[in-house]
């Protein structure tokens, strides 16, 4: 099964999160932890990211999203638990 031992979280990050290298920083943070996923800017000014990997590392990334990179001002983070899909790599949209 694709989800054995894996966790998947989709986060919507609100605040000043576009134009501050949030997506690229999320990819770096994920790579450092061996987590797959994606990140994209949404038309409403939020960033949507998805992280999939070992549960503790995914939770570290969710916690990182509450701070973001230097220059970001995160006002809130929505977290949605999803079923792991066995994805590989990290895509920027």
C-alpha atoms as an extended CHARMM CRD file, in Angstrom:
* protein
*
        93  EXT
         1         1  UNK       CA              0.0000000000        0.0000000000        0.0000000000  PROA      1               0.0000000000
         2         2  UNK       CA              1.2700000000        3.4760000000       -0.8770000000  PROA      2               0.0000000000
         3         3  UNK       CA              0.4150000000        4.9280000000        2.5150000000  PROA      3               0.0000000000
         4         4  UNK       CA              2.2330000000        2.4570000000        4.7620000000  PROA      4               0.0000000000
         5         5  UNK       CA              4.2730000000        4.4820000000        7.2510000000  PROA      5               0.0000000000
         6         6  UNK       CA              3.5810000000        7.7240000000        5.4070000000  PROA      6               0.0000000000
         7         7  UNK       CA              1.6110000000       10.8390000000        6.2500000000  PROA      7               0.0000000000
         8         8  UNK       CA              0.2360000000       13.4560000000        3.8560000000  PROA      8               0.0000000000
         9         9  UNK       CA             -0.8140000000       16.9910000000        4.7450000000  PROA      9               0.0000000000
        10        10  UNK       CA             -2.0800000000       19.7790000000        2.5090000000  PROA      10              0.0000000000
        11        11  UNK       CA             -1.5850000000       23.2490000000        3.9520000000  PROA      11              0.0000000000
        12        12  UNK       CA             -2.9650000000       26.6070000000        2.9070000000  PROA      12              0.0000000000
        13        13  UNK       CA             -0.7070000000       29.3760000000        4.1930000000  PROA      13              0.0000000000
        14        14  UNK       CA             -2.2410000000       32.8420000000        4.6370000000  PROA      14              0.0000000000
        15        15  UNK       CA             -0.4780000000       36.1740000000        5.0620000000  PROA      15              0.0000000000
        16        16  UNK       CA              2.4100000000       37.7700000000        3.1900000000  PROA      16              0.0000000000
        17        17  UNK       CA              3.5940000000       34.5310000000        1.6310000000  PROA      17              0.0000000000
        18        18  UNK       CA              3.9420000000       35.2670000000       -2.0880000000  PROA      18              0.0000000000
        19        19  UNK       CA              7.0470000000       36.9700000000       -3.4460000000  PROA      19              0.0000000000
        20        20  UNK       CA              9.1590000000       35.9200000000       -0.4460000000  PROA      20              0.0000000000
        21        21  UNK       CA             10.5360000000       32.6100000000       -1.8320000000  PROA      21              0.0000000000
        22        22  UNK       CA              8.0420000000       30.6080000000        0.2240000000  PROA      22              0.0000000000
        23        23  UNK       CA              7.6440000000       27.8560000000       -2.3910000000  PROA      23              0.0000000000
        24        24  UNK       CA             11.3760000000       27.4820000000       -3.0720000000  PROA      24              0.0000000000
        25        25  UNK       CA             12.0940000000       27.4830000000        0.6570000000  PROA      25              0.0000000000
        26        26  UNK       CA              9.4070000000       24.8280000000        1.2200000000  PROA      26              0.0000000000
        27        27  UNK       CA             11.0800000000       22.6610000000       -1.4320000000  PROA      27              0.0000000000
        28        28  UNK       CA             14.4710000000       23.0890000000        0.2940000000  PROA      28              0.0000000000
        29        29  UNK       CA             12.9760000000       22.2740000000        3.6990000000  PROA      29              0.0000000000
        30        30  UNK       CA             11.2620000000       19.1760000000        2.2720000000  PROA      30              0.0000000000
        31        31  UNK       CA             14.4140000000       17.9740000000        0.5060000000  PROA      31              0.0000000000
        32        32  UNK       CA             16.4120000000       18.3440000000        3.7280000000  PROA      32              0.0000000000
        33        33  UNK       CA             13.9050000000       16.0280000000        5.4310000000  PROA      33              0.0000000000
        34        34  UNK       CA             13.4150000000       13.5390000000        2.5960000000  PROA      34              0.0000000000
        35        35  UNK       CA              9.7810000000       14.5750000000        2.0970000000  PROA      35              0.0000000000
        36        36  UNK       CA              7.9790000000       14.7200000000       -1.2590000000  PROA      36              0.0000000000
        37        37  UNK       CA              5.2910000000       17.1730000000       -2.2640000000  PROA      37              0.0000000000
        38        38  UNK       CA              4.4270000000       20.3500000000       -4.0780000000  PROA      38              0.0000000000
        39        39  UNK       CA              3.8740000000       24.0530000000       -3.5410000000  PROA      39              0.0000000000
        40        40  UNK       CA              2.0210000000       26.6240000000       -5.6040000000  PROA      40              0.0000000000
        41        41  UNK       CA              0.8060000000       30.1900000000       -5.3890000000  PROA      41              0.0000000000
        42        42  UNK       CA             -2.9700000000       30.5530000000       -5.4150000000  PROA      42              0.0000000000
        43        43  UNK       CA             -4.8290000000       33.4640000000       -7.0220000000  PROA      43              0.0000000000
        44        44  UNK       CA             -6.1080000000       34.6320000000       -3.6040000000  PROA      44              0.0000000000
        45        45  UNK       CA             -2.5560000000       35.3790000000       -2.3780000000  PROA      45              0.0000000000
        46        46  UNK       CA             -2.1200000000       32.2120000000       -0.3290000000  PROA      46              0.0000000000
        47        47  UNK       CA              0.3880000000       29.4100000000       -0.8620000000  PROA      47              0.0000000000
        48        48  UNK       CA             -0.8660000000       25.8270000000       -1.0490000000  PROA      48              0.0000000000
        49        49  UNK       CA              1.6380000000       23.1000000000       -0.2320000000  PROA      49              0.0000000000
        50        50  UNK       CA              1.3950000000       19.3590000000        0.0660000000  PROA      50              0.0000000000
        51        51  UNK       CA              3.8770000000       17.2430000000        2.0160000000  PROA      51              0.0000000000
        52        52  UNK       CA              4.1410000000       13.4590000000        2.0130000000  PROA      52              0.0000000000
        53        53  UNK       CA              6.6390000000       11.3310000000        3.8980000000  PROA      53              0.0000000000
        54        54  UNK       CA              7.4410000000       10.0260000000        7.3790000000  PROA      54              0.0000000000
        55        55  UNK       CA              4.8450000000       11.4500000000        9.8100000000  PROA      55              0.0000000000
        56        56  UNK       CA              7.3290000000       13.2310000000       12.0910000000  PROA      56              0.0000000000
        57        57  UNK       CA              9.0500000000       14.9620000000        9.1750000000  PROA      57              0.0000000000
        58        58  UNK       CA              5.7490000000       15.9760000000        7.5880000000  PROA      58              0.0000000000
        59        59  UNK       CA              4.6900000000       17.5270000000       10.9010000000  PROA      59              0.0000000000
        60        60  UNK       CA              8.0140000000       19.4080000000       11.0630000000  PROA      60              0.0000000000
        61        61  UNK       CA              7.2130000000       20.9180000000        7.6620000000  PROA      61              0.0000000000
        62        62  UNK       CA              3.6920000000       21.8560000000        8.7280000000  PROA      62              0.0000000000
        63        63  UNK       CA              5.2140000000       23.6160000000       11.7650000000  PROA      63              0.0000000000
        64        64  UNK       CA              7.7810000000       25.3390000000        9.5100000000  PROA      64              0.0000000000
        65        65  UNK       CA              4.9210000000       26.7370000000        7.3930000000  PROA      65              0.0000000000
        66        66  UNK       CA              3.6940000000       28.7140000000       10.4110000000  PROA      66              0.0000000000
        67        67  UNK       CA              6.9640000000       30.6890000000       10.2470000000  PROA      67              0.0000000000
        68        68  UNK       CA              8.0250000000       30.4170000000        6.6120000000  PROA      68              0.0000000000
        69        69  UNK       CA             11.1850000000       31.9210000000        5.1670000000  PROA      69              0.0000000000
        70        70  UNK       CA             12.6680000000       35.2760000000        6.1170000000  PROA      70              0.0000000000
        71        71  UNK       CA             10.3990000000       38.0060000000        4.7860000000  PROA      71              0.0000000000
        72        72  UNK       CA              7.1940000000       35.9920000000        5.1370000000  PROA      72              0.0000000000
        73        73  UNK       CA              4.4790000000       37.0750000000        7.5550000000  PROA      73              0.0000000000
        74        74  UNK       CA              2.2160000000       34.1020000000        8.1490000000  PROA      74              0.0000000000
        75        75  UNK       CA             -1.1590000000       34.9510000000        9.6380000000  PROA      75              0.0000000000
        76        76  UNK       CA             -2.5840000000       31.4270000000        9.7030000000  PROA      76              0.0000000000
        77        77  UNK       CA             -2.1390000000       27.9150000000        8.3240000000  PROA      77              0.0000000000
        78        78  UNK       CA             -4.9900000000       25.5970000000        7.3780000000  PROA      78              0.0000000000
        79        79  UNK       CA             -4.0130000000       21.9180000000        7.6110000000  PROA      79              0.0000000000
        80        80  UNK       CA             -5.8830000000       19.1780000000        5.7840000000  PROA      80              0.0000000000
        81        81  UNK       CA             -5.0480000000       15.5300000000        6.4230000000  PROA      81              0.0000000000
        82        82  UNK       CA             -5.0800000000       13.4160000000        3.2520000000  PROA      82              0.0000000000
        83        83  UNK       CA             -4.3830000000        9.8180000000        2.2850000000  PROA      83              0.0000000000
        84        84  UNK       CA             -0.7870000000        9.3080000000        1.1100000000  PROA      84              0.0000000000
        85        85  UNK       CA             -0.4670000000        8.7220000000       -2.6220000000  PROA      85              0.0000000000
        86        86  UNK       CA              3.1170000000        7.5100000000       -2.8650000000  PROA      86              0.0000000000
        87        87  UNK       CA              4.3840000000       10.6050000000       -4.6790000000  PROA      87              0.0000000000
        88        88  UNK       CA              8.0790000000       11.2490000000       -5.3560000000  PROA      88              0.0000000000
        89        89  UNK       CA              9.9710000000       14.4880000000       -5.7270000000  PROA      89              0.0000000000
        90        90  UNK       CA              8.7890000000       18.0310000000       -5.1430000000  PROA      90              0.0000000000
        91        91  UNK       CA              7.0140000000       20.1620000000       -7.7340000000  PROA      91              0.0000000000
        92        92  UNK       CA              6.6390000000       23.9110000000       -7.8120000000  PROA      92              0.0000000000
        93        93  UNK       CA              3.5330000000       25.2650000000       -9.5030000000  PROA      93              0.0000000000
